[in-house]
Amino acid sequence: MTRRLERLLKLDDLLRTSARPTTAYLMAELEVKERTVRNELAFLRDRFNAPIAFDRKRGFHYTDPDWRLPTIPLTQGELFALTLGARMLEAHIGTAYQSILQSAIGQLSQRLPEQTWVDLQSLVDERIAFKSGANVQLDVQIWQQVEESCRTRHRIWMQYFVPDRNEVSERQCDPYLIYLCRGNPYLISYCWLRQDIRWFRIDRIQALKILDETFDVNPDFDPKQYFTKIFQFEVGGEPQQVAIWFDTSVANYIRERLWHNSQTIEEHPDGSITLNLTVSGMNDVKRWVLGYGKAARVLAPPQLVKSLHQEVAGMFNQYHITEKTSEA
């Protein structure tokens, strides 16, 4: 919505210029397609009764130069929330929206007293810090194409880098939604190559084209229900019952968070606990448990116990120090 607000405000300015705004001129200035220009002009006419006309001498213009867009009621708290949200979005996806957000927020800030706006900026910049982990290298143009295809429900073609195979594959996908998790931007879409729903890291998309063909989201795809099956962000496989024992040194850290909607916690007399979950994505569970070292032990399912045993054995071989080495 912020991008569209920015576009409408700029379109309003262009309609007031003496530059004879044609469709081609508006397309170039707004950096959009002809269809978007026509849609936005129609939106201003239909929603706000904007007196827009066109003639060869003046191009698109307001017949009543005193007409103004309705004032957007904006409180100090609302602008702070918008500013805060912009910083959080920047922390997740880098600079993809930086200039757009700064411009939009700057124009909205004009509805507040100058000192109030300065105080809000100082609060966000100096008193609140964001860090999402390692920064992703996100192509701004690809990000905006992904967003547009999700919004308009247009099929896409893309070249996607698959790191575990060190190769680039070509896909046609129906983009359903964008999902931000632990600093990583994902595109959840129906992949025609795999004939199933797949997740794609947006920063791994090397090339993308929006196709003319549109699509309908599978009516069986329910985002809320879909996310209840996964642990953090790994998908695949049928949900399984997972039991993890945590010793007293980390039990309080486990108690204080909701790790999954299905979780239950079993308390033990010595202060340790067993966390029970019903999730898919065993590899992600394995990586999470390994982060707690010897303070955690998987009890079920058996295949996850076996996988962890193999992982720990491999790590031991990597770090095993012989007596001869230690003496040296």
C-alpha positions in Angstrom: 0.0 0.0 0.0 2.9 2.4 0.7 4.2 2.0 -2.9 0.7 2.9 -4.3 0.4 5.8 -2.0 3.7 7.1 -3.2 2.6 6.6 -6.8 -0.8 8.4 -6.3 0.9 11.4 -4.6 3.4 11.6 -7.5 0.6 11.3 -10.1 -1.2 14.1 -8.4 1.8 16.3 -8.7 2.3 15.4 -12.4 -1.3 16.3 -13.2 -0.6 19.8 -11.9 2.5 20.4 -14.1 2.6 22.3 -17.4 4.6 19.5 -19.0 1.6 18.2 -21.0 1.4 14.8 -19.3 0.6 12.1 -21.9 0.2 8.4 -21.1 3.8 7.8 -22.2 5.0 10.6 -20.1 3.2 9.3 -17.0 4.5 5.8 -17.7 8.1 7.1 -17.8 7.8 9.3 -14.7 6.0 6.7 -12.6 8.1 3.8 -14.0 5.0 1.6 -14.6 3.1 0.1 -17.5 0.3 1.7 -19.4 -2.3 -0.4 -17.7 -1.2 0.8 -14.3 -1.4 4.5 -15.4 -4.9 4.0 -16.7 -5.9 2.1 -13.5 -4.6 4.9 -11.3 -6.3 7.6 -13.2 -9.6 5.7 -13.1 -9.0 5.1 -9.3 -8.7 8.9 -8.7 -11.8 9.6 -10.8 -14.0 6.8 -9.3 -12.8 6.9 -5.7 -12.1 10.6 -5.1 -14.2 12.2 -7.9 -11.0 13.8 -9.3 -11.8 16.2 -12.2 -9.3 14.6 -14.6 -9.5 15.4 -18.4 -7.3 15.0 -21.4 -6.7 17.2 -24.5 -3.9 17.4 -27.0 -2.8 20.9 -25.8 -2.6 20.2 -22.0 -2.5 16.4 -21.8 -3.9 14.9 -18.6 -4.9 17.7 -16.2 -7.3 18.7 -13.5 -10.2 20.8 -14.9 -10.4 22.4 -11.4 -6.9 23.3 -10.3 -8.2 23.9 -6.7 -9.2 20.3 -6.3 -7.1 18.4 -3.8 -6.8 14.8 -2.6 -8.6 14.2 0.6 -6.4 14.8 3.7 -5.2 11.6 5.2 -5.9 11.7 8.9 -2.7 10.7 10.6 -1.8 10.7 14.3 1.7 10.9 15.7 1.4 7.3 16.8 0.3 6.1 13.4 3.3 7.8 11.7 5.6 6.4 14.3 4.2 2.9 13.6 4.8 3.5 9.9 8.3 4.7 10.4 9.0 1.7 12.7 7.6 -0.7 10.2 9.8 0.8 7.5 12.9 0.2 9.6 11.8 -3.4 10.3 11.1 -4.0 6.6 14.5 -2.6 5.7 16.2 -4.9 8.2 14.6 -7.9 6.5 14.9 -7.1 2.8 17.6 -4.4 2.7 17.1 -1.4 0.5 14.4 -2.7 -1.8 11.9 -0.1 -0.5 14.2 2.4 1.1 13.8 5.4 -1.3 10.0 4.7 -1.7 9.4 4.5 2.0 11.5 7.5 2.8 9.7 9.6 0.2 6.2 8.5 1.3 6.9 8.9 5.0 8.4 12.3 4.3 5.3 13.5 2.6 3.1 12.1 5.3 5.2 13.8 8.0 4.2 17.2 6.6 0.9 16.7 8.4 2.7 16.9 11.8 4.5 19.8 13.4 8.2 19.8 12.4 9.6 19.2 15.9 7.2 16.3 16.5 8.5 14.6 13.3 12.1 15.3 14.2 11.5 13.7 17.6 9.9 10.6 16.0 12.8 10.1 13.7 15.3 10.5 16.5 13.5 7.9 18.6 13.5 5.3 15.8 17.1 6.0 14.7 18.7 6.4 18.1 16.6 4.4 20.6 15.5 1.3 18.6 17.9 -1.0 16.8 17.1 -3.8 14.3 19.2 -6.7 13.3 17.9 -9.7 11.3 21.1 -11.7 11.0 23.3 -11.9 7.9 22.0 -9.5 5.3 20.6 -10.9 2.1 21.7 -9.7 -1.3 18.3 -8.7 -2.7 17.8 -7.5 -6.3 15.4 -4.6 -6.0 13.9 -5.1 -9.5 13.3 -8.9 -8.9 11.7 -8.1 -5.5 9.3 -5.6 -7.0 8.4 -8.1 -9.8 7.7 -10.8 -7.2 5.5 -8.4 -5.3 3.6 -7.3 -8.4 3.0 -10.9 -9.6 1.6 -11.9 -6.2 -0.7 -8.9 -6.2 -1.9 -9.3 -9.8 -1.8 -13.2 -9.8 0.3 -13.5 -12.9 2.4 -16.6 -13.5 6.1 -16.1 -13.6 9.2 -17.6 -15.2 12.4 -17.6 -13.3 16.0 -18.8 -13.1 16.6 -20.1 -9.6 19.9 -21.0 -8.0 19.8 -24.3 -6.1 22.8 -24.1 -3.6 22.9 -27.8 -2.6 23.2 -28.8 -6.2 25.2 -25.7 -7.3 23.1 -25.3 -10.4 20.5 -23.0 -11.9 17.1 -24.3 -12.8 14.3 -22.8 -14.8 10.8 -22.7 -13.4 7.3 -21.5 -14.1 5.4 -20.7 -10.9 2.1 -19.3 -9.6 3.2 -17.0 -6.8 0.9 -17.3 -3.8 2.5 -15.1 -1.1 5.7 -13.6 0.3 6.9 -14.9 3.7 9.6 -13.2 5.8 11.3 -15.5 8.3 14.5 -15.0 10.3 15.7 -12.3 7.9 15.1 -14.5 4.8 12.5 -13.5 2.2 10.7 -16.5 0.7 8.2 -16.8 -2.2 5.7 -19.5 -1.6 4.2 -20.6 -4.9 2.9 -23.5 -6.9 5.8 -24.9 -9.0 4.8 -26.4 -12.3 8.1 -28.3 -12.6 7.5 -30.1 -9.3 3.7 -30.1 -9.5 3.5 -28.9 -5.9 3.8 -26.0 -3.6 7.5 -24.9 -3.1 9.4 -22.3 -1.3 12.0 -20.1 -3.1 14.4 -17.8 -1.4 13.9 -14.5 -3.3 17.5 -13.5 -3.1 18.3 -16.8 -5.1 16.2 -15.8 -8.0 18.7 -14.7 -10.7 16.2 -13.7 -13.4 12.4 -13.3 -13.5 9.7 -12.5 -16.1 6.0 -11.8 -15.4 4.0 -13.8 -17.9 0.7 -12.8 -19.5 -1.1 -15.8 -18.1 -3.0 -15.3 -14.8 -3.9 -18.0 -12.3 -6.3 -18.7 -9.4 -4.9 -19.8 -6.0 -5.7 -23.5 -5.3 -8.9 -23.3 -3.1 -7.3 -26.1 -1.0 -4.4 -23.8 0.0 -5.2 -22.2 3.3 -2.2 -20.1 4.5 -3.1 -20.3 8.2 -3.6 -24.1 8.1 -0.5 -24.5 6.0 1.8 -22.7 8.5 0.5 -24.8 11.4 2.2 -27.8 9.9 5.7 -26.5 9.7 8.4 -25.8 12.2 10.0 -22.4 11.6 10.3 -22.4 7.8 11.1 -25.9 6.5 8.3 -27.6 4.7 7.9 -31.1 3.3 6.8 -34.5 4.6 3.9 -35.4 6.8 3.6 -33.9 10.3 5.1 -36.1 13.0 5.1 -36.1 16.8 8.4 -34.8 18.1 9.5 -35.0 21.8 12.6 -33.1 23.0 14.0 -33.2 26.5 15.7 -30.1 27.8 17.8 -30.0 31.0 17.4 -27.4 33.8 20.0 -25.0 32.3 17.8 -24.1 29.3 14.3 -25.2 30.5 13.2 -21.6 31.4 14.2 -20.4 27.9 12.0 -23.0 26.3 9.1 -22.3 28.7 9.0 -18.6 27.9 8.2 -18.9 24.2 5.6 -20.5 22.0 7.7 -22.5 19.5 4.7 -24.0 17.7 0.9 -23.9 18.1 0.8 -27.6 18.8 3.3 -27.6 21.6 2.8 -29.0 25.1 5.3 -29.1 27.9 5.8 -31.9 30.3 7.4 -30.9 33.6 9.8 -33.2 35.5 10.6 -33.2 39.2 14.2 -32.3 38.7 13.2 -29.1 36.8 13.9 -30.4 33.3 11.1 -30.5 30.7 10.0 -32.4 27.6 8.7 -30.3 24.7 6.1 -32.1 22.5 5.3 -30.8 19.0 3.5 -32.1 15.9 5.4 -30.7 12.9 6.9 -31.4 9.6 10.4 -30.3 8.6 12.7 -32.6 10.6 15.9 -31.1 9.3 15.0 -27.7 10.8 14.1 -29.3 14.1 17.5 -31.1 14.0 19.4 -27.8 13.4 17.4 -26.1 16.2 18.1 -28.9 18.7 21.8 -28.9 17.9 21.9 -25.2 18.9 21.3 -26.3 22.5 24.2 -28.8 22.5 24.2 -31.3 25.3 21.3 -29.5 27.1 18.8 -31.0 24.6 18.0 -34.6 23.6 15.5 -35.8 21.0 13.3 -38.6 22.3 11.1 -39.1 19.2 10.5 -39.8 16.4 13.1 -42.6 15.9 14.3 -41.4 12.5 15.1 -37.9 13.9 17.0 -39.6 16.8 19.0 -41.6 14.2 19.7 -38.5 12.1 21.0 -36.5 15.1 23.1 -39.5 16.2 24.7 -39.5 12.7 25.2 -35.7 12.8 26.8 -35.7 16.2 29.1 -38.6 15.2 30.2 -36.8 12.1 30.9 -33.6 14.2 32.9 -35.7 16.6 35.1 -37.0 13.8 35.5 -33.4 12.6 36.7 -32.2 15.9 38.2 -35.3 17.5 41.6 -34.5 19.1 44.0 -37.3 19.6 46.3 -37.6 22.5 49.3 -37.0 20.3 47.7 -33.8 18.9 46.8 -32.5 22.4 50.4 -33.1 23.7 51.8 -31.1 20.8 
